[in-house]
Amino acid sequence: MTWVQSQKTTLKTIRNQLSFLRSALDEAVTDGVLQINPVSLVTASRYQSDKSESESSYVVDPLSPAEVDALLSAAGNKQWENLFRFAIQTGLRSSELCALRWRDIDFVGKTEHVQNASVVGVIKGTKTKAGTRKVELTEEALAALANQKLFTFMKDETIFEDPKSNKPWACADAIRKKAWMPTLRKAGIRYRNPSQTRHTFATNHISRGANLFWLATQMGHKGPEMLFRNYVSLPERI
């Protein structure tokens, strides 16, 4: 398993890659091409006990209010703008945004039921029990949904689609490459990954004095420990 040991990505990314490979080889076994699946007993954590360099050096780098305005103004497509606005207002992971369906939205109760994530194009349940949750929707989040209705509501399936293919976003990396990166370049914003919309959501609420137990629940954490770990080093933002 030299390949696993040589990876510089996070364990989560390696697990996703192994999951995709494992599924493909399972089909090969079913079709009689292979007798056994050589990846069936491989786990990333077994071969990578320490944090990878990229994981240990990950930096929480939320967008400033001015950058948020610039991002939304520079979005080259209305569906991109709706997606970015909703992400910043709800703190959902990109994989959860890919899997979110119209039936998950309670417009009367102003909540969304997060229960799935799209991993390498495959819809799965959330990774943890805490990940399955109800998220309160702000007026701005509801406005983003109202604007998005024009594009996907009548299909009654996933909310956010790639406007070039008119199909659901395949995965978080597809959003990053096709929508996020071009918009950052156009807006003149320093690059950081799309996960920073989630951190922007968190820091915005913390700066307003939000209850950390409530915030942890909204973000799919078991408790506020993760919030302390991620944001204690950002006193100027909190």
N, C-alpha and C positions, 0 to 999 in steps of 0.2 A: 504493500500500500504506500509506495513511495510517492505517488501522486497526491494522496491526502496529506501526507506529512509536508509536502513541498508547497502547499497552498498558502498564500499570504492574505486570503480573504478571511472573513469571520467564520466561526463554526456554523452559524445559522445559514450563511450562504452555501457552505460546503454541504450541509445537510439537505438543503433544497436541491442542489445539483445531484446528490446521490439518490434522492427520492425520485427525481425525473429519470435517471439512468436505471434505477431498480424497476420502475414501472415498465420501461421500454423492454428490458430484458425478461420481465415476467411474460410479456406478450410473445416474445421469441420462444420461451419455454412452452407456452400454450399452443403455438403454431408448430411445435416440433423441431424448430431450428436449433434449439439448445436443449440439453437434458436437465441442466440445473442452472439456476441464476447465481452467477459468481459474486454478485453484489449483495445477496440476500442477508448475509451475516456481517456485512461491513458497517461500522458506525464511525462517524467522524471523530467523536470524543474519545474513542478507544485509541486512536492514533495521534490525536492532538490534545494533550493534557494541559498544555499551557495556552494562554491567550495568544492569538497571532498578533503580529506587529500592528496590523491595521485596526484590530479590535481594541488593543490597549491604548492606541494613540487617537482614538475617535474623539472628536471635539464637538461639544454642544455649542452651536453657533446660530442662534435664532435670528430671524429677520427683524430689522428695526421697523417702526411704523412707516418711515419714509420709503424703505425698501419694499414693504408690502404694497404701498400705493403704486410704486414704480412697476412692480411685478404685475399687478392686475391691469395697469394701464397698457403695458407692453404685450400682454397676451395676444398672440396672433390670430386667435380664434375664440369666439364667444364660449365654446364648450371648454376650452382650456381655462378661461377666466372663471367660469362656474366651478370647475374642479378645484382650482387653486384657492378660491375664496372659501369653498366648503371645507377644504382640508385645513385651512388656517383657523376656521371657526369651530371645528369639531375635534381636531387633534387625532383624527383617524390615521392609522398606518396606511401606506400606499397600497399594500396588499388587501386591506379591508375596503378601501375606496373602489378597487377593481371589482370586488364581489358584491358591493352594495346594490340592492334591488329596490324598486319602487315599493314593493310590498313590505319592505322593512321600515318604511316611514309612517309614523303616526302624525298626520297633519293636525288633528284635533288636539292631541296631547303634546304636540311639539317635541317629539322624541324620535330617535331612530334606534332600531334594534340591531346591534352589531352581533352577528353570529357566524359569519363566514369570512374567509380570506382566499385570495387567488395566489397560489404558489406555482410558479412556472406554468401558468395557464390552466391549472387544475383547481377547481373550487373545493375548499376543505373547510371544516369547522375551525373555530379559533383555537389557538395553540393551548390555551389554559382556560380554566373555568372562569377566572376573572375577566378573560378577554371577551366572553359572551356577556354583553351588557346593554343597558339602555343609556343613550347619550342625549342630554338635553340640547335642543336646537335653539340657537339665537335667532333674532329677526334677520340678521345678515345671512345666516346659513339657510334659513327658509327662503330668503330672496334668491339665493343661488339656485335652490331647487326649483323655484318658480320659473326662473329663466331657463333652466335645463329641461323643463317639461316640454317645451317646444320641439326638442330634438329626440327624446327617447321615451316620453311618458306613455304614448299609445302602444309601444311595444310591450309594456308591462314586464320588462325584464331588468337588466342592469341599468343603473342610472347614468353612469359615465361611460362614454364610448370614445374610441379614436375617430375623430371626424373624417379622417382620410379613408378609413376602411368601413366606417359605420358599423363596427363590431366592438364588443367589449374590449377594454384594454387587456392585453394578454398577461401582463405582469407589471410589477412596480418599475422594473428597468425600462420597459417600453415607454412609460410615462416620462421617465427621466430623460431618455434619449430623444424622443419625438416632440415633447412639449416643454419640459422643464428647462433643459439646456438652451434651446433656441430663445426662450423668453428671457432667461437671465442675461444672455448675450445682448439681446435687443434693448433691455432695460439698463444695461451697464452695471449690473449687480455682480459683485464678486461671487464666484462659484462656491456653492455648498450643496450637499445632496438634498433630495426632496424631503427626507425625514426631518429637516429643519422646520417644516411647516408644523409638525407635531410639537417640536420644542418651542416654536413661536406661540402656539396655543397655550402651552404650559406656563411659559414665562409671563405672558400677558395676564393670565389669571392670578398667578402668584403675586405679581406687582400690584394687583388690585385687592390683595388680602383675602383671596379665596380660601375656603376651608380645604386643607390638604387631603383630608380623608375623602371628601367629596370629589376633589380633583383626581385623586388616584383611581377612584371608581369610574369616573368619566373616561380615563385613559386606558382602563383595562389592567391596572396594577392591583395586586393583593392589598397593598397598603402604601403609605407615603414614603417608605424607605427609599424607593427608586427616585422619588422627587428630590429628596435630600442629596442623594448620591450624584444626580445629574446637574442640579442647579445651585448647589451650595457655593460653587466657585464663580457664580455670576452675580456678585453683589450689586454691580452697577446697573443690572437689568431687573433686579428683584427688589 
